[in-house]
């Protein structure tokens, strides 16, 4: 099986470490994206420092992800291989709790899925995703910025942080 590089934290207050892992296969209802860029955000410190309840380690931080779908699993409609996508803070919800029934998905009380906290995020060269926004049709020059905080990509590309974010 093919490998990818990730930046992970193995425990609360642990150091970042670059390791190789197997490239994940997307499960039913998921896609896999080849990560092109990942912003660095304050909430990533929540993963590193262990400030969110229930984080399972080792964990790969990163929720401001831009990339290209490279595999679509069974049960996914409306997304195709080769589409450019961005992943933000909100990465999934249950759809059934009171908050979700009101349409307030970011306050899901059952299965709020935050990339880099609930599941491995984008400090990697590939990642599985449940929900994301499409950059399809955006001008080519703006596509890598989709899903990223405005200043994050420039800081990541021009600083020593570049080594942290895999294929950026």
N, C-alpha and C positions, 0 to 999 in steps of 0.2 A: 504494500500500500504506500502511496505517496506521503511525504512529510511536509509540514509547514513549520515556520518559525512563529513563536508567540512570545509575548512578554507576560509573565504571570507573577502573582504574589502567592506564596505558599501558606501564609498565615497572617493574622492581623498584625499590623506594624512590621511586617516582613519587608525585605528588599525586593525590588523588581529583579527578575532574572529572565534572560532570554534562553528558551529551550526549544527543542523540536518535539512536535507531536504528530500523530497521524492526522491527516486531513479528515474532518468529520463528514459523515454521510448525512444528508438531510433526512429527517423522519417524515412521516406522512403529514401533509399540510405545511411543510417547510420548504425553503429553498436554501441553497448555499451560494454565498457571494465570494468572489475574489476581491479582497480588500485592496483598494487603491490608496486610500487615505483614512486616517482616524485622528480626530481632534483630541486634544487633551483638555479635560474639564475638571472643575472642582469636585464634582461628584465622583470622579475616579479616585479621589483621595478617600472617599467613604469606603471604597473597596480595599484600598491599600491599608487603611488604618482600622478596618473592621467596624465601622460606625453604623452599618445597617444590620439589623437583626436578620439572622438566618443565612448569611453568606456562607457558602460551602467553598472550602479551599482545597487545592489550588484554584485560583480564579484569574481569568484574563480580563482586565478592565477595558473600558472603551465603549461609548455609545454614540459618538458622533462619527459615524462611519459612511464612507462613500465607496462604491464598488460596482462590480458587474456580476449579474447572476450567472453562475457557471453550472448549476444543476438544479433542476426542478423535480421535487418528489411527487408522489401520488397524492391526489386530493388538493392540488393547488390550481386555482383558476385565475386567469387574467395576467399571469406573469410568464415570461418566456426566457430561455437561455439567451444571454447577450444583452439583456436590458440593463441599463444603468440605474442604480437605486441608491437611496440614502437611508440610513437608520438613525433615528433620534432617540431621545430618552425613553419614550413609550414604545415597548416592544411586545406588547400583548396584554390581554385581559380575559376574564372568564366569560363575559357576555351575559351573565345571569343574575349577579348580585344586584342589590338595590342601586348602587352607583352606576353600574353598567346599564341597567334598564332605563335610567335617566339619561344615558348618553355621556355620562361623566366617567369615561374609561380610565383616565389617569388616577382616579381614586378607587379603583377596583379593590374590593375588600377580600377577594378570594385568591386571585392569581395574577396580580400585577407583575408584569415581566419587564424588568429593566435590564437591558444589555449591560454586561460587565458587573452586575450585582446578582440577578436571578439566574443568569446563564453567562457563558463566556462571551466577551465583547470583541471589539475590533482591533485590539493591539495584537493583530495576527495577520497572516497572509490569506487566510480563508476563514469564514465564519458561517454558522447556520443562523437563519433568521425566520421569525414568524410574521412580523409586520414591518413594513417600511414604506417610504414614499417614493414615487417614481420620478426619475430625472429624465425620462424618455422625452425627447422633443426639446429639451433645453439646449441653448447654444453650446457647442462643443467646449468653448473656453470656460463656461461656468459649471459644466457637469461635475468635475471633481470636487466642487465645493458643496454639492448637494448634501444636506444632513449635517454639515459641520457648522460649528460656531464661527462667526465671521473672521475673527482673528486667529483662530486655532491653527488652521492649515499653514498660514504663512509662518507662524512661530514654530510649528513642528518642522517644516521644511528647511528653516534657516537656523536652527539651533542644534545643540548637542542632543536634544530630545529625540531627534530623528531616528536614532537607533532603537528607541522604544516601540515604534509603531510598525514593525514588520516591513511590509512592502512599500511604505511611503517613500 
